[in-house]
Amino acid sequence: MKRVSRKRLLSGMQPTQGKLHLGNLEGALRNWVNLQEEYDLFCCVVDWHALTTMIDHSGEIYENSIGVATDYLAAGIDPDRSAIFLQSQVKEHAELYLLFSMCTPLGWLERVPTYKEKRELLTGYADASHGLLGYPVLQAADILLYKPYGVPVGKDQVPHLELTREIGRRFNYLFGNVFPEIQNVLSETPSMMGMDGRKMSKSYDNAIYIADTPDETAMKIMKAFTDPLKIRKDDPGHPEGCAVCDLHTVYNPNYVLALEECRQGLRGCVQNKRECIESVNEALAPIRARRRVLEQDRGHVVDILAAGAEKARAVASETMKEVRIAMGLP
Ligand code: SF4
């Protein structure tokens, strides 16, 4: 029987930590797991990107990458269907990055808002490196190397892909049609609030991690930011902007009732937090159980990454042949 070829998608995360948080899980990973049904998914751990902010801890990046790959697998990315691999194990990423950097105008990169933001956050000798400025070029190489149909994105990430398209178009204009116009594969994924009420992020130290134990999760939720105007149980609450409410909406099937009771002063924050802890731990239990098994067999994760890199290289090397021919660089 003839195998029907499926459209390819490319996605990736940085290993700035060796574990992913619930924002990563609910905002992206669960969606990737579903997309495997329909698409040929390439899940990259973009370890070279982590160097833009971790140059003084570069020795931690490999172990972090294993941790991120472990979370991919625990969440349900299936290595028999999808390629899971490290960016640094497919050297073609670096070659395409170099060639793209020769045809990307400097002004395009200097105008990227995240460059300015990240530059302000950095301290130490990584400050404002050439690599940080060139980050979007490497990102374009990471994606276009696989000539994918598209990239899974939430609405807020759509502008980030535009520069990748611009770089692909410019290459095509200069050297002929090599790269496809990549599509936004949009999803309605929630953006999770951290335990202090800001966006969940490793850098704010406000995240619940997939790898956290149920007790660690409980401790974080018990200390979470809630409505400051709700002092007593019978004070009417304002769940919007409450970190616990945010978790309820994702993990508690009866969240509408819980929030209504908060509004009417029929429910206190302690009760709400206890129920929330139960829902979150229950929902994460199967993923955490798979993660624990994988942690005991690190060699298996390393083997999966090697097989994923091989699959990725097969596609990447074909693209690079086309690129070199198009540029007249045999
Ligand atoms: S009752 Fe629940 S939703 Fe309302 S403020 Fe307290 S923790 Fe937040």
Boltz pocket constraint, residues with backbone or C-beta under 6 A from the ligand:
constraints:
  - pocket:
      binder: B
      contacts: [[A, 225], [A, 226], [A, 227], [A, 230], [A, 237], [A, 238], [A, 239], [A, 242], [A, 243], [A, 244], [A, 245], [A, 258], [A, 259], [A, 262], [A, 263], [A, 267], [A, 268], [A, 269], [A, 270], [A, 272], [A, 273]]
      max_distance: 6.0
